[in-house]
Amino acid sequence: MKGTGIFITEEERQNLETEWKCSGMFLPGGEPMGRPEEYAQNLKEKYNPPVGAGINLKTGEWMLP
């Protein structure tokens, strides 16, 4: 993996990690608790990383394969 030098904030990294950990859990009524795809999409729109980049949850850096 190759780093892009683009980092999300520590707070955003922690929120994304929480979303990921809660993914698959449901609130009463069937509403999902964690939505990491939506949160990551919002971060993608905010930071505009290169096509194909993903976030390293340990460092918060956008990485390319």
C-alpha positions, -999 to 999 in steps of 0.1 A, spaced: 0 0 0 12 35 -9 4 65 13 -10 96 -3 -1 121 24 -37 130 29 -49 125 65 -83 127 81 -85 143 116 -81 121 147 -118 127 156 -129 116 121 -107 85 124 -122 76 157 -157 81 145 -151 60 114 -136 32 136 -167 33 158 -190 32 127 -170 2 115 -171 -16 149 -209 -11 152 -216 -22 116 -239 -52 116 -256 -42 149 -292 -30 148 -313 -7 169 -348 -17 179 -370 -15 148 -343 -28 125 -323 4 119 -286 -2 115 -263 13 141 -230 17 122 -229 29 86 -192 30 78 -198 32 40 -218 64 43 -193 80 67 -164 71 45 -182 85 14 -187 118 33 -150 119 41 -142 111 4 -163 141 -7 -146 163 19 -109 153 12 -112 143 -25 -85 116 -24 -71 99 -56 -94 73 -72 -92 39 -56 -78 52 -23 -90 39 11 -85 50 47 -60 32 70 -80 31 103 -48 30 123 -32 61 109 -61 80 92 -41 83 60 -57 77 26 -38 48 10 -36 35 -26 -32 -2 -34 
